[in-house]
Amino acid sequence: MPSVPHTQTKQENAAPSRGWRFFRVIRRLYARPASALGTSIFIIFLFLAIIGPLVTPYTTTEQIYSDAFQSPSSAHWFGTDNLGRDVFSRVIAGAREILVLAGLGTLISVVTGTIIGLLSGYRGGWFDELIMRFFDSLLALPAMLLALLLLGTLGPSTNSILIVIVVVYTPIVARVTRSVVLEVKNKAYVEAARLQGESLPHIVFGEILPPVLPTLAVESALRFSYAIFLVASLGFLGVGVQPPNPNWGLMVKETRNYVSQMPWALYFPVIAISLTVIGINLMADGLKELFGVGTQ
Amino acid sequence: MHPGSEIPILNVENLTVAYQHGETWQNAVRDVSLRISSGETLGLVGESGSGKTTLLYGIMRYLPAGGRLRGGTIELAGQDLSALSDAEMRHVWGKQIGMVPQNPQTSLNPTIQVGEQIAETVRHHLSLDGPAAWRRVIELLEMVHINDPHRVSKSYPHQISGGMQQRILIAMALSTEPILLVLDEPTTNLDVTTQAEILDLIGEQIQVHKTAAIYVTHNLGVAANICDRIAVMYAGELVEEAPTSGLFEKPLHPYTQGLLDSVPRLGETKSSLRLRAIEGQIPPIDEHPPGCVFAPRCPIAIEICKQHTPLYVPDTGRRTRCHRWEELMLEEVFARQKPAPKIQQQDEFAEEDQTLKLENISVHFPVKRSLREALSRSPTKTVKAVDGVNMQMSKRETLGLVGESGSGKTTLARAVMGLVEKTGGKMELLGISLPSRLSERHLDTLRSLQMVFQDSDGALNPYLSIGESLRRPLISLVGINRAQADAEVDKLLNAVHLRSSFAQRLPGQLSGGEKQRVAIARAFASNPDLLICDEPVSSLDVSVQASILNLLNDLQLENHSSLLFISHDLAVVGYLADFIFVMYLGQIMQEAQAVDLFDSPYHPYTEALLSAIPVADPQALQDFIRLEDALPNPTDELTGCPYHTRCQRTLGNICEQETPPWQEDENGKRIYCHIPLEELRAAQKRAFAQPRSERE
C-alpha cells in the first residue's frame, strides 16, 4: 500500500489560538468594502474616545463668551455653541461618553441575556416558560416607553441609563441566545456530553456556548448600535444625562433652538450619531456574513 | 436490449466539467465519454466526491453558477447540446430529458396539489389544456400504479407517503415521453421495502417507454438491480464501465473490486471473513494525482501507475482505466487482499454473564391535543414508539437491532441510554436496576454505558478540538487528571488508527469517516461494558464503512464490551451481530441467531425485508415480495399483530384481533406470528439464497 503523500497536507494546520482567531476576523471584515468602511468608522471613533482629552484643544465645559456662535475656523474646527463652548472638543468628548455608557450597558445586557438564554433554553419546561413570558411582557412595551417609565421612576442619572439599557436589551439577547440553544441542544455532541456525566455548567458553557458565540457577536454589535441610539435619544428628550454633559443627543437638544444662527453646532453631533450607528451596523452585517449567521 | 450497433440516444465525448474556485478553474469531471442507447439503463456509481452528480448535471447543462463545461461534446439524439442557448435548453429540459430527483420532499411544491403540479408540465410541454391535461394526469398516475388517482391528484405533498411522492415525480418525469430519463439517487431517502417497489416501477417504466436512462447511485446493489451497464466514477474520472453481469463477476479495476468487497453481503458474518476496506480517502478536487487517480489507495499499484492511465478496452462494451487489467482478467494478480481469518468468538453466551436486560420496555409519546380536543375531553392520543420490548444481552455479545424508519429502534436505544424516559417496563444493567432518568444514574453507570451516534457531523462539537473532545470523558468519567488524559488521548487516537496530530484539529478539518472514528474513540474512552451504536455507518461512504465496522469489531473484542448495533441494513447487521432482533412499529417481530437469520422460517416481515434488499450480485436469488407502501398512522390503535395491515401472509381476522404468540424453533429462533412455524417453513422455501459461487 503506497502512502498518501499529498492528499492531506491541507489539514495539517492545527486549530488556531483564540487571539489569532480574533485578528483573522478583523482581517476578513476588511475583505468587503461595506464592512471595511463600517469597521474603520467604528475603530476611528473608538480611537478618538480613548485619546480624546489628549487631542481636544478645550475642555467640554470651558465657556469663552467672546467666541460664542462662531462658525468653524482654525481655532474652533467645528465652531462654537451659544455658550461659547468648542463643538469639536465636545463631540470628541461625547464619543467617549456615549461609547462607554452604551458599551457598558450592552456588555451587561449581553452577559446576563446570554446566561439567562442559555439556561432557559437548555432547561426548558416551566422555568423557560416563566422567563420567556416575563420577557415577552417587557418586549410588548415600546423600548422608548419602557425607558421613559423607568427613568421617571429612577430619576435621571448615568446609573439609571445603564439600568434602562440592561432592562430593554437583556430580553432581546436572551431570546436570540435561546433560539440558537434550542437548535444546538439536541445535537449529538451535547447528548454525548450528558452521557459523559458532565456538569450543567460544563454542558452549557463548554458545549453549547461556543456554537452560540457567532450569533452572539452579531447580536452584540447590533445591540451596541441601538444602545448608542437609545442613549442619544434619551439625552435629546432631556430625561437622560443632564447638562453640561457632552452627550450627543443632549447637544442636539441644547442647540436646536439656535439652528439658524449656528447650524454647525447641531450638525456635527448629528453626524457623529449617524456615523457611529451606521458604522457599527455595517460591521454587524459584515460579522453576520462572515459567520454565516442566519443563513444555515 | 444490447448496446453497440444502434445509434446512441446520448453520446458524451471527452466531457470535462469545471468549477470556479476563486481565480482558478478546477476540473471536477475529467474526460468522460459515455453512450446510451434507447431502452438501455446506464448506472453511474461512485462515492461522494466522485463527480457523478457533476457529470450528470454537466450532461444536462444544468450546472450551478461557477460551473461550466470546459471541453468535449454532448449529443442528445444527434443534437449537440453544448451549442444550445439557455432558452433552447429549456425546451430540452422536461421535454426531451426527464428527471427524477433525489429528495421528493423538496422537489414538490408543498402548496400545490400534486395533480396540478403534473398538469403544469403537461400543459407546458404537450400543449394540452383543461380536461385533456387532467385526463393525461390521471393516465400518468395510473401508469405509476397509484390506486386511487383521482383522490391522490387532489392531495398535497405532505398528505402522501414518501414512496407515493416519488411515484408522482416519476410520473412527472415521464409525462412528456422524454427520450432520456435521468435518475439522481431516487431511492436513497426511502426505506428498503419502499425502495424495492420504486425500483420495480422504474425498471418497468424504462422497459415500457423504451427510454434511455442514466441512474446515479452510490449503492452497487441498487445498480445491480436496475442497470444494464454500470460506469464507475472515482475522483472525477470514469474508471470502469462494463455490462452489469460482467462487472460483478470480474471487475477489472481495483477500485470497483474494493467497492464490492467493502460491503458485507447478505449471509456473510464476521466469523466467516473480515471486511476489506479501501485505505485512504478520495483526493480533493484540486489535488488529484498526476498518474492513475486511484494509485495512492490501490493495493496493486506499481511504478507504471504514476503515469496517466488511458481507458483500455478489454472486451466489447467494457472499458477500464487500469494499467494492470490484463493481469486482473487472467487472475495473475488480485486486487483484493486475502481476508485475515476472524478470531472465533465464543458462541455460547452464559446467562449469568448478563449485560443488559430489558423487560417489557415501552416508550409512549403523548400527542399534543388541540384546544377543541382538550375541551371535548377526547382522550390523549399516544404514539407507541416502543411497545413492550424484551431483550437480553450477554457480556461480549453483539446484538443487532434492525428495522425501517419508524420502527422505534432509535427510541429504544435512547431509552436505554436515558436520553428519553421510558414509560413502562424494567431495565437492568449488569444485574443492577437502571433508572430511566439520566440524572438519577450513577457516574459508574454512565461509564459502563456509551453510545456512538448516527450523524457523524453532529457527534463532535465543531468548536472544540479533537483532543478536547476526547479528554472530556477521560476526566469526567474515568477521573484522571489532565496530563494523564493527554497521554490517553494519544492511545485512543492510535486505537482508531488516527495520527496523534489529530488532537489539535477541529472537526471541520476531518472527513466523515475520521469524525466517526473519533466518536468511536470517545465512546470507548471509558471502557464501557455496553456500547450502543445507532446507525454508525449509514452516513458514510461504502469504502469507509468497512473500516469502521472492522474497527468496532476489533475494539469490542479488545475491550470485552457488549455491542448493541442498530441499523436498517440487514446485511451489515447480519455481518456484525451474534444475535438479531427485527423490529417493526415498536415491537420485536423476530429474534434469531445471526447464522439462522437467512434460513426459513422467517417472520413474514423479515421475509419481506430480505426480499426487498437490493443485492450487489445480479445472480442472487431473491423472492419477490412487495409491501403496500404506507405504514399505518402512528397514532392508530392497532390490535392483534402490528404487521397485519401490510402482511403478505395474513390469515385474516385472527391476525387483526389477537396478539400473536411467540413461537420458538429448535435453534432458538423466536417468531411473533400466528402462522405455525411448519407452515411458514413450507411456504418460505427461501427469501434469499446465496448465489452459486460462494466467495473464496
Interface residues (C-beta under 8 A of the other chain):
Chain A: M1 P2 S3 V4 P5 H6 T7 K10 Q11 E12 A14 A15 K187 A188 Y189 E191 A192 A193 R194 L195 Q196 G197 E198 H202 G206 E207 P210 P211 L213
Chain B: E279 G280 Q281 P283 P284 E287 P289 A295 P296 R297 C298 P299 A301 M417 G418 L419 L438 L443 L446 R447 L449 Q450 M451 F453 Q454 D455 G458 A459 L460 N461 P462 Y463 L464 S465 S469 R472 P473 S476 L477 S501 Q504 R505 L506 Q509 L510 A519 R522 S526
